[in-house]
Amino acid sequence: MQHLLPRIKALATETAADTVALRQHLHANPELSFKEFNTVAFVTAELTKLGLSPQPIANTGVVALIEGRNPGTRTVALRADMDALPITEQNEVPYKSTNPGVMHACGHDVHTSSLLGTARILTQLRDEFEGTVKLMFQPGEELLPGGASLMIKEGVLENPKPASVLGQHVFPMLPAGQIGIRPGRYMASTDELYLTVRGKGGHGAMPEMNLDPVLVAAHIIVAAQQIVSRRASPKMPSVLSFGKVIANGATNVIPNEVYIEGTFRTLNEEWRNEAHEHLRRLCEGLAESMGATCELEIRRGYPYLENEPQLTARIRAAAEQYLGAENVIELDQWLAAEDFAYFSQAADACFYRLGTRADDGRFSSSVHTPTFDIEPKSLETGPGLMAWLTLNELAGQ
């Protein structure tokens, strides 16, 4: 396998300009979750140009196979997400979003173009490796229930069944040419909380005539934090945050109800379930003790993401061969969420981060901001590295 390393690097360099052009087209034409109709048509056309036979899945997803010699020996799956965010872009670049209020602010255009670049490399090497590469272009990562869960339900991890699943994600905290990786539990589960506290509104100067839901809601918000500080193990990262509170009264008006939205995140499914019950009992009990009522809806989101340790060790070793050990960085746990977690719960998986910042500090805006952009050199690193990692996994190295 080592003899292919310089060839893969050469192909990554040769195809880099085309990969950048693919990314710029996708960036200029973003589409929201589960509405990626033009995007999937574009991806399908690009895969067809490579002589592949892409198949639709999960409505706006697509899957394709690259078969090497003896395709039944081993399969590795590669995933890219395709959806954009409801953000108005502020970058003044030739490839600025042409879809008002929609922007590829999380780098899914990079993921998609990078995987297309990987496909270009691997199709030229299909006589050099044994096994099958499954390309998974996924819709709806940014919106529950997550396109990954839908693709799995429709059998994307079957026929053929992959031995491992790889995914990459942009990371502006690292410069182009580096990646970040972490074995074991890496990203958090995510649940959405919707709480309504009901009392009896009235004049703010006559509180004795009312049942103030604002006061009850304030007690709930403060008390709920003890679920993390006193119920969770200090060794288990957990986050409970409330980001939206609507009372909709006035300086002298106590409203009838208060509406609250929040999120709960952790890295353990058993504790996640326990925390839901603790939160439900706390909200209902505290409201009742103060004479009010409440309704708590918990919308269960993505599970936690775990990088299978042995697979991740192999990926790290191969990445160090490709990039140099100094360019493969150990990451901390991160309590953001990613629906790649569904793949990590269903198969051996590794999800790593692709550096996208320029050496001079440009392109350092965080994801999910209107000024996010990338150093184009990362689109030489991304496709070549993933091709190299894939061939190493197919060879069982």
C-alpha positions, 0 to 999 in steps of 0.5 A, spaced: 500 500 500 505 504 501 507 505 494 500 508 492 502 514 497 505 518 492 500 517 487 495 519 491 498 525 493 499 527 486 492 525 484 490 530 490 494 535 487 492 534 480 484 534 481 485 540 487 482 545 482 476 541 480 475 540 487 475 547 489 470 549 483 465 543 485 465 546 492 464 553 489 458 551 485 455 548 491 457 554 496 453 558 491 447 554 490 445 552 498 439 548 499 436 547 506 435 540 510 431 535 506 430 540 500 437 538 497 434 537 490 438 541 486 444 539 490 443 531 489 442 532 482 449 535 481 452 530 485 449 524 481 451 527 475 458 528 477 458 521 480 455 519 473 461 522 469 466 518 473 462 511 470 459 510 477 451 508 478 449 512 483 442 510 487 437 515 490 436 514 498 432 518 503 429 522 498 434 527 497 440 522 498 445 518 494 449 512 494 454 509 489 459 504 489 466 504 487 468 497 486 476 494 486 478 488 484 474 482 488 469 487 490 466 482 495 472 482 500 471 488 504 467 494 504 469 501 507 463 507 507 465 514 506 460 519 508 458 527 506 452 531 508 449 536 503 445 541 507 446 548 508 443 553 514 438 558 514 443 564 515 444 570 510 452 570 508 456 576 509 462 574 505 463 578 498 466 573 494 464 570 487 461 564 489 457 567 495 450 564 496 445 566 490 439 563 495 437 569 499 437 567 507 441 560 505 448 559 506 453 553 507 456 556 513 457 549 516 462 546 511 457 541 508 459 544 501 466 542 503 464 535 505 461 534 499 466 536 494 471 533 498 468 526 497 467 527 490 474 529 489 476 522 493 471 519 488 475 522 482 482 519 485 479 512 487 476 511 480 483 512 477 485 507 482 480 501 482 485 496 479 490 498 485 485 495 490 481 490 493 474 491 495 468 496 495 468 503 497 461 506 498 460 513 497 454 516 502 451 523 500 447 525 506 441 530 506 438 533 512 444 533 518 442 540 520 435 538 522 431 532 526 431 526 525 437 527 521 438 524 514 443 519 517 438 515 521 433 515 515 439 512 510 440 507 515 433 505 516 433 505 508 439 500 508 445 504 507 449 500 511 447 493 508 448 490 501 454 491 502 455 492 509 461 496 511 467 494 515 467 501 517 464 508 516 469 514 515 467 522 515 470 528 516 468 535 518 471 542 517 475 545 523 477 552 522 481 552 529 486 548 525 490 550 519 489 547 512 494 541 512 492 538 519 486 534 521 484 533 528 482 526 531 479 523 538 478 516 539 472 514 544 466 518 546 467 525 542 461 529 541 454 529 545 447 527 544 442 532 543 435 533 545 431 539 545 427 541 550 420 545 550 417 547 556 410 551 558 409 553 565 401 555 566 399 560 572 394 565 572 395 572 569 393 579 572 395 586 574 402 586 576 400 590 582 396 585 585 400 579 585 396 576 591 390 575 585 394 572 580 399 565 580 405 568 577 408 563 572 414 568 571 416 566 578 415 559 577 419 559 571 425 562 574 425 557 579 425 551 574 430 554 570 435 555 576 433 549 580 434 545 573 441 546 573 442 541 579 441 536 575 447 537 572 451 539 578 448 534 583 445 528 579 450 527 573 457 524 575 463 529 575 466 524 570 460 525 565 460 531 561 453 534 561 450 541 559 443 543 560 442 550 557 435 554 556 436 559 550 429 562 549 424 564 554 418 568 552 413 571 558 410 576 553 407 580 559 408 587 560 411 592 566 405 591 570 402 585 566 403 578 569 402 573 563 398 567 564 404 562 561 411 562 560 414 558 554 421 556 555 426 552 550 433 549 551 437 543 550 440 537 554 447 534 551 451 528 554 456 523 552 452 517 555 445 514 553 444 511 560 445 517 563 441 521 558 435 517 559 435 518 567 436 525 566 430 526 562 426 523 568 429 527 573 428 533 569 421 531 568 419 530 575 423 537 577 419 541 572 412 538 574 413 537 581 416 544 582 410 547 578 405 543 582 408 545 589 408 553 587 400 552 585 402 552 577 402 547 572 407 545 566 408 541 560 415 539 558 416 536 551 423 532 550 424 531 543 430 526 542 435 528 538 442 525 535 445 520 540 452 521 542 458 520 537 463 515 539 470 513 534 471 506 535 478 506 538 482 500 534 479 503 528 481 510 530 488 508 532 489 505 525 486 512 521 491 516 526 497 512 524 495 512 516 493 520 517 500 521 520 503 517 514 500 522 509 500 528 513 506 527 518 505 526 525 506 533 527 499 535 523 495 530 526 492 533 532 489 530 538 482 533 540 478 534 546 471 532 547 466 537 544 459 537 546 456 539 539 452 534 536 452 531 529 448 526 526 454 522 524 453 519 531 447 514 528 453 511 523 457 510 530 452 507 533 451 502 528 458 500 525 465 501 527 466 509 525 471 514 525 469 522 525 475 526 524 476 534 523 479 537 517 483 544 518 480 549 514 484 556 516 489 559 512 496 560 515 496 567 516 489 566 520 484 568 515 478 563 514 478 563 522 470 564 522 467 559 526 462 554 523 454 557 523 456 564 522 455 568 516 462 569 514 465 562 515 469 560 509 475 556 508 482 556 505 482 552 498 488 548 500 484 544 505 480 541 498 487 538 496 488 535 503 481 532 504 480 528 498 487 525 498 487 524 505 480 520 505 482 516 499 489 514 503 485 512 509 480 508 505 485 504 501 489 502 508 482 500 511 480 496 505 487 493 505 486 491 513 492 495 515 
